[in-house]
Amino acid sequence: MSEYSILQTGNGLFNTHVTIENVEKVIQNQLKTGSKLGKNTKITLIGERNGIMSRILLVEPDWTETFHDFLPLKFVLKIPYCLHVQGIIEKMRASNPLDKEKEDRLWEMLGMEIQSVHNREILKSLAHLQVESLHFNDDEIEKITGFDMIKMVGPIMNDDGMKAIFQQIRDLNPERFGEKIRKIEDFGKEIVNFELASNLNKYVDIRKNVLVHGDLWSPNVLWKHIDGKFSVENIIDYQAIHMGNPSEDLVRLFVSSLSGTDRQNFWEHLLEKFYQFFLEALGKNSVPYSLDQLKDSYRYYFVFGGLALIPMFCHVFQTNIVNFPDLEMMEKSREIIEEKIEKLLEDVEKFHLLSRNVTKSYKKPVRRS
């Protein structure tokens, strides 16, 4: 690895490789200002132990030139921070030792792809994400292409990576998860179907891609509290933005934000509600996909999307829950995580049995003129 690998601890802000000077330079270039971040600039780490791919910082600048009214009073700074990957690599070493060449290649692939996705810019407001994306022109779509699912998660979800992930789950609670993991492992390599996940619209006959946030889970949703009520103020972190299938964000959001039991009981109802909102936002424009196609997409994408979230749950447990000073709170939080994982494993098996032959039996639809 290079000296400045994104997968190693840095000497910048909160152990990243980004310094305050780097931030200042970007602001000056983007806002066309000579103002600097003064000595009283306050930088706070927010969302600690939530993200697994980045540090999120709240910056409250002490501008040296205060006469510019366009300079922000506060802003959120997103910095790549991927040290959790080292834990997965260690698990891979333990379960199936890697030779030096293979390990170096793995680190290189991870480092290059993670840096790539963090540089993508937000194209449109996320308020009506999918509907707005239907109106993107070719130039706009081209600006957000380049997200490669196989490159991004391939090194983690290959054979060795999945063995390490499954072992992490076993270690959390062998009695609760052991048999469920064994059933999934019995499927072998077919359990991770990159072809189906990467080209899902083809297999459900959705003819137009929509914009996908790619990392839609609770820490990336900012809330505001007004008159005793909470409402969504903003959605942040577009590092994995790409054009794809409408179910991708929904699978991730449901798995990460709901209890396993609630997700199992209400996922169809929630998809129906989402589709209702989608049609309302769509207005008189042509409908790009049906409710049945959305539900099939959810079923087919769930295995890949669900398995990809397991390292997140393990990370939250290992870096957050085990450090709770309150034993009662720790046990309560542990049960929340374990229940999510337990129901997730049940549905991975269920939906894999449903979708395992989708790519094998695919026949190109006949289009009517």
C-alpha positions as a printed NumPy array, in Angstrom:
array([[  0.   ,   0.   ,   0.   ],
       [  1.051,   3.567,  -0.62 ],
       [  2.057,   5.8  ,   2.243],
       [ -1.228,   7.714,   1.997],
       [ -3.635,   4.814,   1.521],
       [ -7.216,   5.682,   2.415],
       [ -7.326,   2.387,   4.307],
       [ -4.736,   3.519,   6.857],
       [ -4.816,   6.036,   9.717],
       [ -3.909,   9.55 ,   8.592],
       [ -2.427,  12.612,  10.288],
       [ -5.268,  14.955,   9.364],
       [ -8.623,  15.754,  10.899],
       [ -9.746,  12.976,  13.264],
       [ -7.154,  10.525,  11.91 ],
       [ -8.123,  11.024,   8.254],
       [ -5.814,  12.191,   5.469],
       [ -7.645,  15.533,   5.065],
       [ -6.165,  18.58 ,   6.799],
       [ -7.773,  21.892,   7.643],
       [ -5.567,  23.403,   4.93 ],
       [ -7.09 ,  21.023,   2.374],
       [-10.588,  22.077,   3.403],
       [ -9.678,  25.754,   3.243],
       [ -8.233,  25.412,  -0.253],
       [-11.326,  23.669,  -1.599],
       [-13.614,  26.33 ,  -0.117],
       [-11.522,  29.127,  -1.602],
       [-11.582,  27.485,  -5.04 ],
       [-15.281,  26.663,  -5.005],
       [-16.548,  29.941,  -3.532],
       [-13.976,  32.188,  -5.219],
       [-12.933,  33.807,  -1.96 ],
       [ -9.703,  34.698,  -0.243],
       [-11.201,  34.244,   3.201],
       [ -9.494,  31.693,   5.423],
       [-10.577,  29.509,   8.307],
       [ -9.4  ,  31.417,  11.364],
       [ -7.906,  30.043,  14.559],
       [-11.298,  29.887,  16.296],
       [-12.822,  27.61 ,  13.681],
       [-14.644,  24.815,  15.497],
       [-14.713,  21.278,  14.072],
       [-16.867,  18.623,  15.74 ],
       [-17.103,  14.933,  14.931],
       [-20.789,  14.061,  14.563],
       [-22.397,  10.655,  14.094],
       [-19.485,   8.972,  15.881],
       [-19.544,   5.169,  15.484],
       [-22.405,   5.3  ,  13.011],
       [-20.697,   5.509,   9.643],
       [-18.441,   2.735,   8.456],
       [-16.978,   4.409,   5.363],
       [-16.332,   7.955,   6.508],
       [-15.986,  10.633,   9.151],
       [-18.726,  13.266,   9.241],
       [-17.657,  16.61 ,  10.704],
       [-19.58 ,  19.754,  11.578],
       [-17.481,  22.821,  10.736],
       [-18.29 ,  26.21 ,  12.279],
       [-15.897,  28.609,  10.532],
       [-14.16 ,  31.64 ,  11.959],
       [-13.828,  33.476,   8.638],
       [-10.972,  35.962,   8.34 ],
       [-13.043,  38.015,   5.872],
       [-16.558,  38.529,   7.196],
       [-17.931,  40.918,   4.57 ],
       [-18.88 ,  38.089,   2.172],
       [-22.537,  37.209,   2.763],
       [-22.238,  33.954,   0.785],
       [-19.838,  32.297,   3.225],
       [-21.634,  29.578,   5.211],
       [-21.98 ,  29.89 ,   8.976],
       [-21.852,  26.105,   9.287],
       [-21.293,  23.182,   6.949],
       [-20.977,  19.414,   7.129],
       [-17.755,  17.835,   5.931],
       [-17.654,  14.247,   4.66 ],
       [-14.227,  12.55 ,   4.689],
       [-13.418,   8.962,   3.645],
       [-12.452,   6.845,   6.655],
       [-12.336,   3.12 ,   6.057],
       [-10.343,   1.52 ,   8.859],
       [-13.152,  -0.964,   9.55 ],
       [-12.108,  -2.735,   6.353],
       [ -8.935,  -3.838,   8.108],
       [-11.032,  -5.882,  10.541],
       [-12.672,  -7.728,   7.677],
       [ -9.302,  -8.388,   6.072],
       [ -8.039,  -9.813,   9.366],
       [-11.012, -12.183,   9.43 ],
       [-10.216, -13.216,   5.871],
       [ -6.631, -13.932,   6.866],
       [ -7.797, -16.09 ,   9.747],
       [-10.306, -18.129,   7.754],
       [ -8.256, -18.446,   4.567],
       [ -4.7  , -17.011,   4.623],
       [ -3.871, -14.727,   1.707],
       [ -0.528, -14.641,  -0.005],
       [  1.126, -11.208,  -0.071],
       [  0.394, -10.55 ,  -3.75 ],
       [ -3.31 , -11.34 ,  -3.348],
       [ -3.613,  -9.217,  -0.21 ],
       [ -1.824,  -6.249,  -1.807],
       [ -4.166,  -6.478,  -4.797],
       [ -7.18 ,  -6.542,  -2.475],
       [ -6.053,  -3.409,  -0.606],
       [ -5.375,  -1.646,  -3.906],
       [ -8.83 ,  -2.428,  -5.302],
       [-10.548,  -1.257,  -2.126],
       [ -8.532,   1.928,  -1.852],
       [ -8.959,   3.007,  -5.466],
       [-12.698,   2.381,  -5.625],
       [-13.493,   4.017,  -2.281],
       [-11.637,   7.173,  -3.296],
       [-13.571,   7.229,  -6.563],
       [-17.052,   7.125,  -5.054],
       [-16.288,   9.8  ,  -2.466],
       [-15.594,  12.329,  -5.228],
       [-19.023,  12.18 ,  -6.83 ],
       [-21.147,  15.28 ,  -6.667],
       [-24.8  ,  15.534,  -5.952],
       [-26.72 ,  16.26 ,  -9.165],
       [-30.221,  16.932,  -8.031],
       [-32.209,  17.385,  -4.877],
       [-33.18 ,  14.153,  -3.187],
       [-36.677,  15.355,  -2.314],
       [-38.139,  13.581,  -5.35 ],
       [-35.071,  11.527,  -6.152],
       [-36.451,   8.977,  -8.566],
       [-38.957,  11.251, -10.29 ],
       [-36.402,  13.997, -10.858],
       [-33.902,  11.483, -12.224],
       [-36.337,  10.473, -14.971],
       [-35.738,  13.899, -16.516],
       [-31.946,  13.768, -16.465],
       [-30.36 ,  14.37 , -19.845],
       [-27.448,  12.34 , -21.193],
       [-24.84 ,  14.772, -19.845],
       [-26.287,  14.623, -16.334],
       [-26.449,  10.843, -16.364],
       [-22.874,  10.652, -17.611],
       [-21.669,  12.72 , -14.646],
       [-22.881,  10.106, -12.179],
       [-21.806,   7.   , -14.039],
       [-18.711,   5.153, -12.916],
       [-20.069,   3.477,  -9.795],
       [-19.018,  -0.145, -10.211],
       [-20.798,  -2.44 ,  -7.785],
       [-18.441,  -5.333,  -8.41 ],
       [-15.332,  -3.201,  -7.838],
       [-16.827,  -1.535,  -4.794],
       [-18.007,  -4.567,  -2.835],
       [-16.45 ,  -7.417,  -4.813],
       [-13.333,  -7.682,  -2.63 ],
       [-15.543,  -7.928,   0.46 ],
       [-18.28 , -10.177,  -0.962],
       [-16.067, -12.71 ,  -2.711],
       [-15.659, -16.223,  -1.281],
       [-13.077, -15.268,   1.321],
       [-14.896, -12.087,   2.241],
       [-18.199, -13.871,   2.808],
       [-16.506, -16.497,   4.972],
       [-15.12 , -13.701,   7.132],
       [-18.486, -11.948,   7.313],
       [-20.281, -15.138,   8.309],
       [-17.654, -15.823,  10.96 ],
       [-18.206, -12.343,  12.394],
       [-21.888, -13.156,  12.832],
       [-21.163, -16.51 ,  14.435],
       [-18.85 , -14.803,  16.9  ],
       [-21.652, -12.462,  18.003],
       [-23.927, -15.329,  19.061],
       [-23.029, -18.865,  17.895],
       [-26.164, -20.426,  19.358],
       [-28.534, -17.935,  17.755],
       [-26.89 , -17.588,  14.36 ],
       [-24.932, -20.801,  13.791],
       [-27.627, -22.891,  12.085],
       [-28.929, -19.983,  10.01 ],
       [-25.431, -19.246,   8.752],
       [-24.87 , -22.913,   7.91 ],
       [-27.988, -22.953,   5.709],
       [-26.804, -19.913,   3.798],
       [-23.276, -21.257,   3.421],
       [-24.732, -24.438,   1.923],
       [-25.812, -22.398,  -1.106],
       [-22.138, -21.871,  -1.939],
       [-21.004, -19.222,  -4.398],
       [-24.459, -18.68 ,  -5.869],
       [-25.594, -16.772,  -2.774],
       [-23.825, -13.625,  -4.062],
       [-25.264, -12.926,  -7.509],
       [-23.503,  -9.86 ,  -8.894],
       [-25.2  , -10.299, -12.255],
       [-28.698, -10.038, -10.785],
       [-27.819,  -7.165,  -8.44 ],
       [-25.99 ,  -5.165, -11.117],
       [-28.558,  -5.641, -13.886],
       [-31.761,  -5.997, -11.92 ],
       [-33.804,  -3.729, -14.173],
       [-33.191,  -6.081, -17.075],
       [-34.525,  -9.068, -15.162],
       [-37.704,  -7.322, -13.962],
       [-38.199,  -5.537, -17.307],
       [-37.88 ,  -1.983, -16.007],
       [-36.799,   0.015, -19.028],
       [-35.517,   3.172, -17.355],
       [-33.002,   3.52 , -14.521],
       [-33.637,   5.838, -11.601],
       [-31.177,   7.674,  -9.389],
       [-30.1  ,   5.598,  -6.392],
       [-28.627,   7.197,  -3.261],
       [-26.71 ,   3.992,  -2.551],
       [-26.196,   4.482,   1.197],
       [-29.612,   5.355,   2.529],
       [-29.747,   4.479,   6.205],
       [-30.563,   6.319,   9.423],
       [-27.215,   8.131,  10.089],
       [-27.495,   9.756,   6.653],
       [-30.907,  11.268,   7.389],
       [-30.864,  14.626,   9.22 ],
       [-33.944,  15.481,  11.268],
       [-35.374,  18.712,  12.652],
       [-37.608,  19.058,  15.701],
       [-40.299,  21.739,  15.542],
       [-43.316,  22.069,  17.835],
       [-42.849,  18.605,  19.243],
       [-42.693,  16.927,  15.834],
       [-39.777,  15.43 ,  13.922],
       [-39.435,  15.818,  10.168],
       [-36.707,  15.046,   7.665],
       [-34.577,  18.112,   6.986],
       [-32.011,  16.66 ,   4.612],
       [-30.386,  13.492,   3.338],
       [-26.599,  13.47 ,   3.146],
       [-23.723,  11.288,   1.955],
       [-23.978,  10.65 ,  -1.765],
       [-20.728,   8.712,  -2.097],
       [-22.444,   5.702,  -3.75 ],
       [-24.865,   7.579,  -5.993],
       [-25.643,   5.839,  -9.29 ],
       [-28.393,   5.017, -11.749],
       [-30.1  ,   1.728, -11.014],
       [-33.151,  -0.063,  -9.669],
       [-35.806,   1.626,  -7.482],
       [-35.647,  -1.075,  -4.787],
       [-31.959,  -0.656,  -3.891],
       [-32.406,   2.244,  -1.475],
       [-35.596,   0.742,  -0.053],
       [-33.955,  -2.572,   0.855],
       [-31.128,  -0.78 ,   2.624],
       [-33.443,   1.628,   4.419],
       [-35.859,  -1.048,   5.626],
       [-33.161,  -3.446,   6.814],
       [-31.176,  -0.79 ,   8.665],
       [-34.009,   1.268,  10.133],
       [-36.752,  -1.215,  11.058],
       [-36.769,  -4.074,  13.491],
       [-36.493,  -7.389,  11.692],
       [-40.019,  -8.367,  12.696],
       [-41.564,  -5.086,  11.538],
       [-39.714,  -5.278,   8.243],
       [-40.939,  -8.819,   7.608],
       [-44.518,  -7.874,   8.46 ],
       [-44.788,  -4.509,   6.734],
       [-42.351,  -4.362,   3.802],
       [-45.109,  -4.82 ,   1.206],
       [-47.297,  -2.18 ,   2.828],
       [-44.362,   0.228,   2.926],
       [-43.583,  -0.401,  -0.743],
       [-47.221,   0.289,  -1.589],
       [-47.061,   3.543,   0.366],
       [-43.817,   4.52 ,  -1.329],
       [-45.316,   3.768,  -4.746],
       [-48.299,   5.965,  -3.921],
       [-45.952,   8.857,  -3.127],
       [-43.988,   8.09 ,  -6.307],
       [-47.096,   8.308,  -8.498],
       [-48.148,  11.562,  -6.831],
       [-44.747,  13.101,  -7.537],
       [-44.812,  11.725, -11.071],
       [-47.988,  13.582, -11.942],
       [-49.019,  13.138, -15.552],
       [-45.651,  11.799, -16.678],
       [-45.398,   8.237, -17.957],
       [-44.937,   5.56 , -15.279],
       [-41.52 ,   3.828, -15.59 ],
       [-42.344,   0.762, -13.495],
       [-45.31 ,  -0.94 , -11.85 ],
       [-45.916,  -1.796,  -8.2  ],
       [-45.486,  -5.483,  -9.027],
       [-42.112,  -4.746, -10.63 ],
       [-41.084,  -2.82 ,  -7.526],
       [-42.042,  -5.729,  -5.27 ],
       [-40.231,  -8.247,  -7.478],
       [-37.191,  -5.977,  -7.447],
       [-37.246,  -5.899,  -3.658],
       [-37.432,  -9.705,  -3.46 ],
       [-34.625, -10.185,  -5.989],
       [-32.295,  -7.512,  -4.606],
       [-32.802,  -8.391,  -0.953],
       [-30.187, -11.166,  -0.793],
       [-27.369,  -9.016,  -2.157],
       [-28.461,  -5.838,  -0.396],
       [-29.024,  -7.624,   2.897],
       [-25.704,  -9.449,   2.914],
       [-23.907,  -6.193,   2.109],
       [-25.319,  -4.668,   5.315],
       [-24.053,  -7.359,   7.682],
       [-20.579,  -5.768,   8.126],
       [-22.356,  -2.561,   9.134],
       [-24.243,  -4.32 ,  11.927],
       [-21.084,  -6.052,  13.137],
       [-19.213,  -2.741,  13.09 ],
       [-21.916,  -0.96 ,  15.117],
       [-21.864,  -3.735,  17.688],
       [-18.078,  -4.015,  17.99 ],
       [-17.333,  -0.276,  18.134],
       [-20.374,   1.068,  19.921],
       [-22.585,  -1.318,  21.857],
       [-19.817,  -3.236,  23.634],
       [-18.524,   0.078,  25.017],
       [-21.776,   1.135,  26.679],
       [-21.113,   1.874,  30.375],
       [-24.701,   0.908,  31.218],
       [-25.012,  -2.895,  31.184],
       [-28.786,  -2.824,  30.823],
       [-28.567,  -0.479,  27.852],
       [-25.838,  -2.618,  26.299],
       [-27.976,  -5.767,  26.519],
       [-31.005,  -3.957,  25.134],
       [-29.006,  -2.586,  22.208],
       [-27.389,  -5.963,  21.614],
       [-30.826,  -7.555,  21.315],
       [-31.881,  -4.915,  18.781],
       [-28.875,  -5.684,  16.578],
       [-29.147,  -9.455,  16.98 ],
       [-32.866,  -9.42 ,  16.156],
       [-32.167,  -7.467,  12.968],
       [-29.461,  -9.954,  11.966],
       [-31.585, -12.991,  12.827],
       [-34.523, -11.865,  10.677],
       [-32.142, -10.713,   7.96 ],
       [-30.606, -14.189,   7.721],
       [-34.064, -15.769,   7.566],
       [-35.049, -13.573,   4.643],
       [-31.727, -13.998,   2.849],
       [-32.457, -17.734,   2.726],
       [-36.116, -17.194,   1.803],
       [-35.513, -14.699,  -0.989],
       [-32.534, -16.599,  -2.365],
       [-34.704, -19.677,  -2.864],
       [-37.136, -17.394,  -4.688],
       [-34.588, -15.62 ,  -6.895],
       [-31.79 , -18.153,  -7.415],
       [-32.911, -19.108, -10.931],
       [-33.897, -15.655, -12.192],
       [-30.733, -15.094, -14.211],
       [-30.576, -18.709, -15.423],
       [-34.141, -18.766, -16.749],
       [-34.148, -15.244, -18.172],
       [-35.672, -14.742, -21.596],
       [-35.59 , -11.37 , -23.264],
       [-39.118,  -9.887, -23.397],
       [-40.722,  -9.516, -26.803],
       [-41.432,  -5.846, -27.448],
       [-44.626,  -4.917, -29.232],
       [-44.341,  -2.141, -31.746]])
